[in-house]
């Protein structure tokens, strides 16, 4: 039993560190694809990286839009650290 608990605990720790190490645009590109056909969510296309860069010229505009997003999936990505890293990765100033 102790062996099973330790294995499960080790797997959980690996998953936590993998999630933490994913930052910036890496977190976003699960839905916001870099190129190709946009991902669809609820029948609506999600903006691609190119569309985001065209729509938002500054990091402040990008962060404001992300924080005001109504999609419940975006709630997990509204932290300042996530948005700052994403804006930096996108090259927004």
KOLDO-321163 format. One line per 3 residues: number of its first residue (from 1); their letters; for each residue x, y, z of N, C-alpha, C, O, CB. Coordinates in nm, 2 decimals. Glycine has a CB too. Layout:
N
NUM) a) X/Y/Z/X/Y/Z/X/Y/Z/X/Y/Z/X/Y/Z; ...
END
This chain:
93
1) xxx) 0.08/-0.12/0.00/0.00/0.00/0.00/0.09/0.13/0.00/0.06/0.22/-0.07/-0.09/0.00/0.12; 0.19/0.12/0.08/0.28/0.24/0.08/0.35/0.26/-0.05/0.37/0.38/-0.10/0.39/0.22/0.19; 0.38/0.15/-0.12/0.44/0.17/-0.26/0.34/0.23/-0.35/0.38/0.32/-0.43/0.48/0.03/-0.31
4) xxx) 0.22/0.20/-0.35/0.12/0.26/-0.44/0.10/0.41/-0.41/0.09/0.49/-0.50/-0.02/0.19/-0.43; 0.09/0.44/-0.28/0.08/0.58/-0.24/0.20/0.66/-0.29/0.19/0.77/-0.34/0.06/0.59/-0.09; 0.32/0.61/-0.27/0.44/0.68/-0.31/0.44/0.69/-0.46/0.49/0.80/-0.51/0.56/0.61/-0.26
7) xxx) 0.40/0.60/-0.54/0.40/0.61/-0.69/0.30/0.71/-0.73/0.33/0.79/-0.82/0.36/0.47/-0.75; 0.18/0.71/-0.67/0.08/0.81/-0.70/0.13/0.95/-0.67/0.11/1.04/-0.74/-0.06/0.78/-0.63; 0.19/0.96/-0.55/0.24/1.09/-0.51/0.35/1.14/-0.61/0.36/1.26/-0.64/0.30/1.08/-0.37
10) xxx) 0.44/1.05/-0.65/0.54/1.09/-0.75/0.48/1.13/-0.88/0.53/1.23/-0.94/0.64/0.97/-0.77; 0.38/1.06/-0.93/0.31/1.10/-1.05/0.24/1.24/-1.04/0.25/1.32/-1.13/0.21/1.00/-1.09; 0.18/1.27/-0.92/0.12/1.40/-0.90/0.23/1.51/-0.90/0.20/1.61/-0.96/0.04/1.40/-0.77
13) xxx) 0.34/1.48/-0.84/0.45/1.58/-0.83/0.50/1.61/-0.98/0.52/1.73/-1.01/0.56/1.54/-0.74; 0.52/1.51/-1.06/0.56/1.53/-1.19/0.46/1.61/-1.27/0.50/1.70/-1.35/0.59/1.39/-1.26; 0.34/1.59/-1.25/0.23/1.66/-1.33/0.23/1.81/-1.28/0.21/1.90/-1.36/0.10/1.60/-1.31
16) xxx) 0.25/1.83/-1.15/0.25/1.97/-1.10/0.36/2.04/-1.16/0.35/2.16/-1.20/0.25/1.97/-0.95; 0.48/1.99/-1.15/0.60/2.06/-1.21/0.59/2.08/-1.36/0.63/2.18/-1.41/0.73/1.98/-1.18; 0.53/1.99/-1.43/0.51/2.00/-1.57/0.41/2.12/-1.60/0.43/2.20/-1.70/0.46/1.87/-1.64
19) xxx) 0.31/2.13/-1.52/0.21/2.24/-1.54/0.28/2.38/-1.50/0.25/2.47/-1.57/0.09/2.22/-1.45; 0.35/2.38/-1.40/0.42/2.50/-1.35/0.52/2.55/-1.46/0.54/2.67/-1.48/0.48/2.49/-1.22; 0.59/2.46/-1.52/0.69/2.49/-1.61/0.64/2.55/-1.74/0.71/2.61/-1.82/0.78/2.37/-1.64
22) xxx) 0.51/2.52/-1.77/0.44/2.58/-1.89/0.40/2.72/-1.86/0.31/2.74/-1.77/0.33/2.48/-1.93; 0.45/2.81/-1.92/0.42/2.95/-1.90/0.41/3.03/-2.03/0.45/2.98/-2.13/0.52/3.02/-1.80; 0.35/3.15/-2.01/0.34/3.24/-2.13/0.26/3.18/-2.24/0.15/3.12/-2.22/0.48/3.27/-2.18
25) xxx) 0.30/3.20/-2.36/0.23/3.16/-2.48/0.21/3.00/-2.48/0.11/2.96/-2.54/0.30/3.20/-2.60; 0.29/2.93/-2.42/0.28/2.78/-2.42/0.14/2.74/-2.35/0.08/2.64/-2.40/0.39/2.72/-2.34; 0.10/2.82/-2.25/-0.03/2.79/-2.19/-0.14/2.82/-2.29/-0.25/2.75/-2.29/-0.05/2.87/-2.06
28) xxx) -0.13/2.93/-2.37/-0.23/2.98/-2.45/-0.26/2.89/-2.58/-0.37/2.88/-2.63/-0.20/3.12/-2.49; -0.15/2.84/-2.63/-0.16/2.77/-2.76/-0.23/2.64/-2.75/-0.24/2.57/-2.85/-0.02/2.75/-2.81; -0.28/2.60/-2.64/-0.37/2.49/-2.63/-0.50/2.52/-2.71/-0.56/2.43/-2.77/-0.41/2.45/-2.49
31) xxx) -0.55/2.64/-2.70/-0.67/2.69/-2.77/-0.64/2.78/-2.89/-0.70/2.78/-2.99/-0.76/2.75/-2.68; -0.54/2.88/-2.86/-0.51/2.98/-2.96/-0.39/2.92/-3.04/-0.27/2.94/-3.01/-0.47/3.11/-2.89; -0.42/2.86/-3.15/-0.32/2.79/-3.24/-0.23/2.90/-3.30/-0.27/3.01/-3.33/-0.38/2.70/-3.34
34) xxx) -0.11/2.86/-3.33/-0.01/2.95/-3.40/-0.05/2.97/-3.54/-0.06/3.09/-3.59/0.13/2.89/-3.39; -0.08/2.87/-3.61/-0.11/2.88/-3.76/-0.22/2.77/-3.79/-0.25/2.69/-3.71/0.01/2.85/-3.84; -0.27/2.79/-3.91/-0.37/2.69/-3.95/-0.51/2.73/-3.91/-0.54/2.84/-3.88/-0.34/2.55/-3.89
37) xxx) -0.60/2.63/-3.92/-0.74/2.65/-3.89/-0.76/2.68/-3.74/-0.71/2.61/-3.66/-0.83/2.53/-3.94; -0.84/2.78/-3.71/-0.86/2.82/-3.57/-0.94/2.70/-3.50/-1.02/2.64/-3.56/-0.94/2.95/-3.56; -0.91/2.69/-3.37/-0.98/2.59/-3.29/-1.12/2.65/-3.26/-1.14/2.77/-3.25/-0.90/2.58/-3.15
40) xxx) -1.22/2.56/-3.26/-1.36/2.61/-3.23/-1.40/2.57/-3.10/-1.38/2.45/-3.05/-1.45/2.56/-3.34; -1.46/2.66/-3.03/-1.51/2.63/-2.89/-1.66/2.68/-2.88/-1.68/2.80/-2.90/-1.42/2.70/-2.78; -1.75/2.59/-2.86/-1.89/2.63/-2.86/-1.94/2.68/-2.99/-2.03/2.77/-2.99/-1.91/2.73/-2.75
43) xxx) -1.88/2.63/-3.10/-1.92/2.67/-3.23/-1.86/2.80/-3.28/-1.89/2.85/-3.39/-2.07/2.69/-3.23; -1.78/2.87/-3.19/-1.72/2.99/-3.23/-1.57/2.97/-3.24/-1.51/2.90/-3.16/-1.74/3.10/-3.12; -1.51/3.03/-3.35/-1.36/3.01/-3.37/-1.28/3.09/-3.26/-1.32/3.20/-3.23/-1.32/3.05/-3.51
46) xxx) -1.18/3.04/-3.21/-1.09/3.10/-3.11/-0.98/3.17/-3.20/-0.93/3.12/-3.29/-1.03/3.00/-3.01; -0.95/3.29/-3.16/-0.85/3.37/-3.23/-0.71/3.30/-3.24/-0.67/3.24/-3.14/-0.83/3.51/-3.17; -0.65/3.30/-3.36/-0.52/3.25/-3.37/-0.41/3.35/-3.32/-0.45/3.46/-3.29/-0.49/3.21/-3.52
49) xxx) -0.29/3.31/-3.32/-0.18/3.39/-3.27/-0.17/3.52/-3.36/-0.16/3.63/-3.31/-0.05/3.32/-3.27; -0.18/3.50/-3.49/-0.18/3.61/-3.59/-0.29/3.70/-3.57/-0.27/3.83/-3.57/-0.18/3.56/-3.73; -0.41/3.65/-3.54/-0.53/3.74/-3.52/-0.51/3.82/-3.39/-0.55/3.93/-3.38/-0.66/3.65/-3.51
52) xxx) -0.46/3.75/-3.29/-0.43/3.82/-3.16/-0.34/3.94/-3.18/-0.36/4.05/-3.13/-0.38/3.72/-3.05; -0.23/3.91/-3.25/-0.13/4.02/-3.28/-0.19/4.13/-3.36/-0.15/4.25/-3.34/-0.01/3.96/-3.35; -0.28/4.10/-3.45/-0.34/4.20/-3.53/-0.44/4.28/-3.45/-0.45/4.40/-3.47/-0.41/4.14/-3.65
55) xxx) -0.51/4.22/-3.36/-0.61/4.28/-3.28/-0.55/4.37/-3.16/-0.60/4.48/-3.14/-0.71/4.18/-3.22; -0.45/4.32/-3.10/-0.39/4.39/-2.98/-0.25/4.44/-3.02/-0.16/4.36/-3.05/-0.39/4.29/-2.86; -0.24/4.57/-3.00/-0.11/4.63/-3.04/-0.02/4.65/-2.91/0.10/4.67/-2.92/-0.13/4.76/-3.11
58) xxx) -0.08/4.65/-2.79/-0.01/4.67/-2.67/-0.04/4.56/-2.57/-0.14/4.50/-2.58/-0.04/4.81/-2.61; 0.06/4.54/-2.48/0.04/4.45/-2.37/-0.08/4.48/-2.29/-0.15/4.40/-2.24/0.16/4.43/-2.29; -0.10/4.61/-2.26/-0.21/4.66/-2.18/-0.34/4.62/-2.24/-0.43/4.58/-2.17/-0.20/4.81/-2.16
61) xxx) -0.36/4.64/-2.37/-0.48/4.61/-2.44/-0.51/4.46/-2.43/-0.62/4.41/-2.41/-0.48/4.65/-2.58; -0.40/4.38/-2.45/-0.41/4.23/-2.45/-0.45/4.19/-2.31/-0.54/4.10/-2.30/-0.27/4.17/-2.49; -0.39/4.24/-2.20/-0.42/4.20/-2.07/-0.56/4.24/-2.03/-0.63/4.16/-1.96/-0.32/4.26/-1.97
64) xxx) -0.61/4.36/-2.07/-0.74/4.40/-2.04/-0.84/4.31/-2.10/-0.94/4.27/-2.04/-0.76/4.55/-2.09; -0.82/4.28/-2.23/-0.92/4.19/-2.30/-0.92/4.05/-2.24/-1.03/3.99/-2.22/-0.88/4.18/-2.45; -0.81/4.00/-2.20/-0.80/3.87/-2.14/-0.87/3.87/-2.00/-0.94/3.77/-1.97/-0.66/3.82/-2.12
67) xxx) -0.85/3.97/-1.92/-0.91/3.98/-1.79/-1.07/4.00/-1.80/-1.14/3.95/-1.71/-0.85/4.09/-1.71; -1.11/4.06/-1.91/-1.25/4.08/-1.93/-1.32/3.97/-2.01/-1.44/3.98/-2.03/-1.27/4.22/-1.99; -1.25/3.87/-2.05/-1.31/3.76/-2.13/-1.42/3.70/-2.05/-1.41/3.67/-1.93/-1.20/3.66/-2.17
70) xxx) -1.53/3.67/-2.12/-1.65/3.61/-2.06/-1.64/3.46/-2.06/-1.72/3.39/-1.99/-1.77/3.65/-2.13; -1.56/3.40/-2.14/-1.55/3.25/-2.15/-1.49/3.20/-2.02/-1.38/3.24/-1.97/-1.46/3.21/-2.27; -1.56/3.10/-1.96/-1.52/3.05/-1.83/-1.38/2.98/-1.83/-1.31/2.97/-1.73/-1.62/2.95/-1.77
73) xxx) -1.34/2.93/-1.95/-1.21/2.86/-1.96/-1.10/2.96/-1.94/-0.99/2.93/-1.89/-1.20/2.80/-2.10; -1.12/3.09/-1.97/-1.02/3.19/-1.95/-1.00/3.23/-1.81/-0.90/3.29/-1.78/-1.06/3.32/-2.03; -1.09/3.19/-1.72/-1.07/3.22/-1.57/-0.94/3.17/-1.52/-0.88/3.23/-1.43/-1.18/3.16/-1.49
76) xxx) -0.89/3.06/-1.57/-0.77/3.00/-1.52/-0.64/3.07/-1.57/-0.53/3.05/-1.52/-0.76/2.85/-1.56; -0.66/3.16/-1.66/-0.55/3.23/-1.73/-0.55/3.38/-1.70/-0.48/3.46/-1.78/-0.55/3.20/-1.88; -0.62/3.43/-1.61/-0.64/3.57/-1.59/-0.54/3.63/-1.49/-0.55/3.75/-1.45/-0.77/3.60/-1.54
79) xxx) -0.44/3.55/-1.44/-0.34/3.60/-1.35/-0.24/3.69/-1.42/-0.21/3.67/-1.54/-0.27/3.49/-1.29; -0.20/3.79/-1.35/-0.10/3.89/-1.40/0.03/3.82/-1.45/0.08/3.86/-1.56/-0.07/4.00/-1.30; 0.08/3.73/-1.38/0.20/3.66/-1.42/0.18/3.59/-1.55/0.27/3.59/-1.64/0.25/3.56/-1.31
82) xxx) 0.07/3.52/-1.57/0.04/3.45/-1.69/0.03/3.54/-1.81/0.09/3.52/-1.92/-0.09/3.36/-1.68; -0.05/3.65/-1.79/-0.07/3.75/-1.90/0.05/3.82/-1.93/0.08/3.85/-2.05/-0.18/3.84/-1.86; 0.14/3.86/-1.83/0.26/3.93/-1.86/0.35/3.84/-1.94/0.42/3.89/-2.04/0.33/3.97/-1.73
85) xxx) 0.37/3.72/-1.90/0.45/3.62/-1.98/0.40/3.60/-2.12/0.48/3.60/-2.21/0.46/3.49/-1.90; 0.27/3.59/-2.14/0.21/3.57/-2.27/0.24/3.69/-2.36/0.27/3.68/-2.47/0.06/3.54/-2.26; 0.21/3.81/-2.30/0.24/3.93/-2.38/0.38/3.95/-2.42/0.41/3.99/-2.53/0.19/4.06/-2.29
88) xxx) 0.47/3.91/-2.33/0.61/3.92/-2.36/0.65/3.82/-2.47/0.72/3.85/-2.57/0.70/3.89/-2.24; 0.60/3.69/-2.46/0.62/3.59/-2.56/0.57/3.64/-2.70/0.62/3.60/-2.81/0.56/3.46/-2.52; 0.45/3.71/-2.70/0.39/3.76/-2.82/0.47/3.88/-2.88/0.44/3.92/-2.99/0.25/3.79/-2.80
91) xxx) 0.55/3.94/-2.80/0.63/4.06/-2.84/0.55/4.19/-2.82/0.59/4.29/-2.88/0.66/4.04/-2.99; 0.45/4.18/-2.74/0.37/4.31/-2.71/0.44/4.39/-2.60/0.50/4.33/-2.51/0.23/4.27/-2.67; 0.44/4.52/-2.62/0.50/4.61/-2.52/0.40/4.70/-2.46/0.44/4.78/-2.37/0.61/4.69/-2.59
END
